[in-house]
Structure formats: structure tokens, C-alpha cells
Amino acid sequence: MIKEIVGSIPRDENFYDREDLIKDMWNIADEHDIFLIGPRRFGKSGILCRMYDKPEKGFKVIFMDCEKLEDPYEFFTELLVEVLKNRTLRLKIKDCANSISLIPIKIIDKVKDHISEIELSEIKVVLRESIEKHWKEESIRCIKELNKLAFDCNEKILFLLDEFPSLLKHMIDDGEYYETKLFLEWFRALRLDLNLTNTRFIIAGSRNIYTVYRNIPDLLLEKGEIKNSQLTYFSLSQVFNDFRKISIESFDTETAKEFIKELFASNQITVKDDIPEKILNLIGSPVPYFIQLLISETKRAHAGNLTLEKIEKIYNERILGPTCRYYFEYYEDRLKEYGSINENGAKVIITELSKAGKLTKNELFDIFMLATKSEDISKFDDLMNDLEMDFYIKFDANNNYSFLSKILSDWWLRWHPSSTIRR
């Protein structure tokens, strides 16, 4: 039976819905690499883990969390370790050890039916030393050999790279411009130049790839790692132009109502039909994370019969109050990555939009100019793109912006009732 889990990745019986989306992703992955796009907390990691836990026939699936990785060497070390965790691939690698020179013979000697966590730690150290010597060329050769293994077995290797944008951010933040250039060249060549018919990648992340990547080509140019003529080659559209973009949406209303009922039922709480409706009216767009948060707090705080008034009281006093503030602080912290001027502009825009409910693009651009002292429309467009991904702001066909998530808008106004416009 499904249980409410706030913050952790839902797996096994706690994973809910999304089966149609996952089916589409399997079909697309047969021929294309995939970029899974969606705001934070929409369930991207849960979808990747579901694909890892329940792989489609004909795929060997390798899952990798890139959140804490900081350079190409660490990335490829972890990738090979995850490959070696797969028993079928591990034993096939042992049979063709001489063709994969990145995996030293002393590691091959350890390859067996089962590898312990201690052995994996030892393998990781040896792999890192081997990879740093001839990283780019040898890693390409290694991937080609893995692709050949998959081809010989009439299967595909699917690499699920979660939090991939964070790896790029860490490299740039640490000043590893040369390594960033190498990595981008490697990753592009891997997919576009080698004709890897049996290797696929799906990348995703809570960080917006457009925000992370936007300034990387200019930084590489500024640091002398690339020439002006290479700017287009290293642009986001070129580096990732082969990826099929798949957007993840919030639950539809009926799915969300069933989800709410099942979560209450798992806690032996029977609810009337008006309760799920009330919850959705309070939080706005049915994002699973926010549904779970409200139900979790309801379970803790309610006594006796659950009424509409009790739900609203829990929402206003606990969800929007100090009790749950830390669940939302990530969103505010993310604004610090925009730079001081855009951070202030974003805060003002979020506040004014929360108060008004809906504002036109021209109205928000006027606010942006007052807050940032900038008349650059392209910077405004970039900022609004970031806020669409990070703060659940939507742009409609009538040229209006509004909050997709009522709960996030309510929380922001609870803690940021006024905005600061630079005079």
C-alpha cells in the first residue's frame, strides 16, 4: 500500500502513476537520447529510478546520481563502477578484458559473480588512477566496447544520468574550464560522431539546465579555452541537439484525487469526496510532493473527524508556517544562483506576481527594469525562463504570467510580504 514520503524518491509500491509517460520514454529510448525536463519536485528522479528498478526487455539499465560529482574523471569512474555493479555486464567485461584498457587487469581479476561494497570502493580508487592518465580517448574506446557488448547481445545499454546539470555547475564553479571543455566535447562526440547504435542516455536534474549552461560558452571563451568561432559549437542547442525533450507535468485532477484517497487510506483515515477537492484548491497544481507534504502534516495534526476547516487550518498554520518552512527554503536558495542583480529582480517579480495573481509580460518587464536598472529584454526573458522552471510560473497564450503552484505563491507571500525595488 502506498505511503506518504516527503523528500525521498518514491520506489516500489510508493511510486504512483506515470506509467504512460514511462512507456513513451522506453519507446523513444529505443532510437533516441532523452532530456527529461520539469520543475523541481515533479518526480523526475522517481521516474528514472522506476526505469532502473523495472527495466524494459532488451535494455541493460545503469543509474547514476551526478549530484556530488565534480569533474570528468570522477564522472567516468562512477559510470564504470555502476556498469560493474550489473552482473551480466560485469561477467561479459571479464571475457573481453583486453579490449577495455581503462579497466586494469587487477580489477578484472576481482570480477566475479558478486562484488561487495568494500571491493567496489577499492575498484573505484584503482579506476580513478587509470582514468586520469588518458581520460578522453580511452573512455571513448571503453564506451565503444560496451556498445559492442550490447550489440552482440541484441540489447541496449541505457545510462540514466540524474542531476546531470549539477555536474556542469560544479566544474564551472570550481574553475575547471579546461575539464569542462573536454567533457562537453567528449559527451557530444560520444553521441553524435561514434554511431553508438546500442547506447542511449537519459539526463535529468532538479537544476535547470538552461540556467546552468547559459554562461558556459562565454566563460570558456573568456578563459581562452575556446575561440570565438567555436561559440556556436559549444552552444546548448548544439551540445544537446540530438536529445528528445520530454516534459513531465503535474498529476491530472482525477489522478491526484485518487492519489490523495490512497494516501489517507494507508493511514487508516477515511475521507469524504470533498476533502481531496479541498486539498487541490489549497495547493493549486497537483504536484505529488506538495500533496504528500499536506497529507503528512494532516496525519500528524488532526484529531477526530477530518473536516474542510481542519484541512485549511493545517495548511495555513503548519504548511505555510514555521513548522514546514525548511521544505520550501530550497526555492529561495536557488535564487542566489541567479547573481545579485537577477536575484533581486526575481524576488520582486515573484512578490508582485503573488500579490496580483496574474500580470502581463509588459507589466513584469516594467517591474524588472525598476528592480534591476536594466532594459535588456533578453536578460528578462532568461530570468522568466528560469522562474518558470524553478518557481512554477507559467506563461499562457494571452501573454500573461501566473503561478502554476498556489502553495508556493502563498508560502512566498507569507514570508516575503514586500519587495525591494532599486531606486
N, C-alpha and C positions, 0 to 999 in steps of 0.2 A: 504493500500500500504506500502511496506517495506521501512523503513528509515534507514539511516546510524546512528549507535550508537557506539561510540568508548569508550570501557571500561565497559559499563553497560552490564548486562546479557540480551540477546535478548529474548523477550517473545511475545506471541500472534502473530500478523502479522509480527513482526520483526524477528521471528525465521525462518530460511531458511534451506531447505533440511534436511538431516539426518533422514528422516522418515524410510528408510530401516534399518538403524542401530538401531533405537529405537524399531522397530518391532522385530528385533532379540533379543534385550535386554528384551523385555516383555516375549518372548518365553523362554528365558534362565532363567529369574527370577521365572518362574513357578516351577522350580526344584532346582535352584542353587543361591547362593550369587554371586555377580559380583564385580570385581575390574575394574573400568573404567580408563584406562591408556592412557596418551597422554601428549605432551608438553604443557606448559602454552599457553593460548590464542587460543587453538584449539577448544574450545567450550564445555568443559565437564560440566560446571555449567549450560549452556544453555540447554543441553540435559537433565540433571536432573530436571530442572525447567519445561521443556516441559512434562516430565513424570508426574510431580506433577500437572501441570495445566490440563493435558488431560489424566487422568488415564485409563488404560485398564479395561474393565469389569471384576469383580472378585477380584479387588485389592483395598485396602484402603492404600493410599499413604501418608507417613509422611516425609516431607522435613526438614532437619536440617543443618544449617551452623555452622560448628565446628571451624571456623577461630579464634574466640576470646575466646574459651573455654579453661580452664586452668587445670582442674582436673576432676576425675571421678564423683564427686558429682555434679559439675556444668553440666557435660555432661548428666547425667541421669535426673537431674532437667529439663533441656531444652527439653530432649526427651519426658518426661511426659507432659510438657506444650504443646508441639506440638501435642501430642496424644489428649489432652483435647480440642485443637482447632478444632479437627474433630468432627462435631456434632453427627454423628452416633455412633462413639466410645465413645464419652462423655456420651451420654444417656445410652448406654449399661453398661458402667462402673458404673453409678449410680445404675443400677439394681442389680449389684453384688458387692456392695461396701465392704461387709465384707470379701471378698476373696482377695482383693488387699490392704493389710495393709499399704503399702507405701503411699497411698493416704488418709490422715487423714479425719475423719468424717466431720470436719469443712470445708474442701474443697468440699467434696461430697455434702454438703448442698448448696454450691454455684452453683453446676452443674445444668444447665438449658438449654433451647433451644438456648440461645445466651449468650455469655460471653464477656464483654467489655475488652479493653486493660488494663484498671485500675484494673479490677478484676483479669486478668491474671498476672499482676505484684504482686498483693497480694498473689495469689496462688503460684507463684514462690518462694516467701520468705518462706512460710509455708512448701512447698515441700523440699526446701533445708535443713531446720531444721530436717525434718523427715528422709531424705535420709542419712544424715551424721551419724545417730545412728547405723544403721545396713545395710550399703550400699550394700555390695556384695551379701549376702544371700537374702535379701528382694527384691532387684532389679531382681534377677533371678526368684524369685517367681512371681513378678509382670509381667515380660515378659511372663512367662508360662501362666498366667491367660489371658493376652492379646491374646496370641496364641490360647487359648481355645475359646475365644470370636470369633476370626476369623474362627476357625474350625466350630463352631456352626452355623455360618452364611454362611458356604461354601465359604469363601473368604480368601485372604491372606493379611497380613499387610506387606507392603514394606517400609522399612526405607531407605531413601536416605540421606547418610551422606557426605555432601560436605565439602571439606577442612579437611578431617579426619586426614591426616598426620600432620597438624599444631597442632592439639590437643596433639599428642605424643611429638612433638617438644617442646611445651610449658611446658609440665610436666617434661621433662628431663632438659630443660634449667633452670627451677625453682628448680631443685634438688629434685623433688618429686619422688624419686626412688621406694620407697615402694608403693606409689599410682600407679606408672606406672606398677609395677609387678602385683598388684591386678587387674588393669584394663585389662591387657593383658590376665591374667588367666580367668577373667570374660568373656571377649569377645570371647575367644576361646571356653570356656565351653558352652557358650550360643548357639553356632552354632554346635559344634561337639558332645556334650555329652547329650543334652536335647531332641533331636529328635523333634525340633520345625517344624513340617510339614507345618505350615501355617504362618511362619515368614521368611522374606527374607531381606537381606541387600545389598545395592549397595554403595560402597565407592569410592570417587574420591578426587582430590585435585590438586592445582597448584604446590604444593611442591612434589618433587619426593619421594615416599615412601621408595625407596631403599636407598636414601641419608639420610633421616631422621632416618630410623630404623637401619642402618648398625651397629652402635656402641652401640645400646641399650643393647643387651645381655651382652657384655663385661663390660659395665658400671654397670649393675645390679650385675654382678659377683664381680667387683672391690669394690662396696659399700656393699657387704655382703648380698644382698637381695636374691641371688640365689646361688646354689652350682655349682661347675664345671660340675657335672653330669646333670645339668638342662639346660646347654647351648643349646643343640640341641632342647629341648622342646620349648625354647623361641626364636629360630631362626625364621627369616622372613618366610622361607618356611613352617615351622610347624604352626606358629600362623595364617597364612593366606592360608594354603594349600588347603582349600576347595573352595576358590574363583575361579570363572571362569574369566580369564583375557580377557578383551575386549579392543582392541586398537582403538583409534579414529584417523583418518587420516585427512589430509587437503582435501579441495574440489578437485574433478577431474577437468580437464581443461574446459570441456563443461559446467559443473555446475557453475564454477567460472565465466565464460564469461556471462552466463545468470544473475548471481547474480550482476555483475558489471552493466549490462544494466538496470536491475530493480532499482538499487540504483540511477543511473543517472536519470532515468525516474521519480522517486519520487521527484526529484528536478527540474523537467521540463527541463532537459538537454538531448538533443538528441545527440547520439554519433554514429559515423561510426564503422564498424566492426573492423577496425584496432586499435581503442582505447583500448578495453578490452585486445587485444593481447599485446599491448604495456605495459599496466599495469602489466600483468602477467610476461612479460620479465623483468620488472624492479624489482619486488618484489620476484620473484622465486616461491617457493612452494605456492600454493593458500590458505594461511591461512586467514580465514574470517576477523580476527582482523586487519591485515595489509592492506587488500583490503579496509576495511571501513576507515582506517586512511588516506590512499592516496586519496580516493574519497572525504572525508570530507575536506581535505586541498585544493583539486582541486576546490570544490564548493566555498570555501572562496576566493581563489586567482585568479581564471580565470575570464577573461572578453572577451566577443565576442565569436567567434568560438573556440572550443576546438581542438587543434592540437596535434600531436605527440610531437612536440618541446615544447609546453607548459606543457604537462604532465611530460616530462623529466626535465624541469626546476623546476617545483614544487617539484618533487622528490628530486633533488639534493640540492635545496636551502632551502626547508621547511622541508621535511620529514627527511633528513639527517642532517639538520642544527639545530641551537639553538631553533627554533620555536617548534620543536617536540621532543627535546632531552629527556624531562621528561617521554615521553611514553616508552622509552627504558631503563631508568635507573634501572628499576626493575631487568633486566637481569644482569647488573653489580653488583648490590647489592646482588643478590643471590650468587655470587662467594664468598662473605665474610663468608658465612656459611660453606665453604669448609675447613676452617682453613688456617692459614697464608701461609704455605708451598704449599698446594694444590691450594690456591688462585693464588699465583704467577705462579705456573705451568700451571694452567688453562688459565691465561691471555696470557702467552707466546704461548701456543698451539693454542688458538683462533686467535691470531695475525698472527702467521706463516701460519696457515691454510687459513685464509682470504687472505693473500698475494698470496699463491701458488694455491689456488683453490681446490687442491687435494693432499693428502700426504698418503703414506703407513703407516701401523701400526708401522713398524720398524722405519721409519723416525720420526714419532711422539714420539715414545718411546725414541729415542736419544735426542729429544728436551726436553722431560720430565726429563730425567736424568740430563741434563745440568741445567735445571731450578730449580730442587728440590734437587739435590745431592742425589737422591735416585735411587737404582737399583731394587726396589721392583716391579716386573711386576704386582702383584695383586693390588697394590695401583694405578698403571697406569690404569689397566682395570676398577677399580672402578671409577676413575676420568673420563675416557672416557664414561662410562655408565651415569654418572651424566651429562656430557655435551651433550650427545645425548638427554636427557630429557629436560635439561634447556636451551640449546643453539641451538637446531635444527641441531645438527651434525649427519650425517648418516654414517653407515659403510656398504660397499657393498660386493658382493660376490668375488670381486677381491682383497680383503684385503686393500681397500682404504677408507680413511675418507674424507668427503667433507661437505660443508654447505648445508643443505636442504633449508635454507632460505637465499636468496641472499640479501634481505633487511637488515637482521640482520648482515650479513657479511660486507655489505657496511657501515652500521652505525658504527660498531666496528672500522673499518679502518679509518673512518672519525674522530673519537675521540681518537683512540689509534693506531697511525701510527707506533709506535715502541714498542718492548717488552723488558723486562728486564730479562736477564739470569744471574743467580747467578754464579759468578766465584770463 
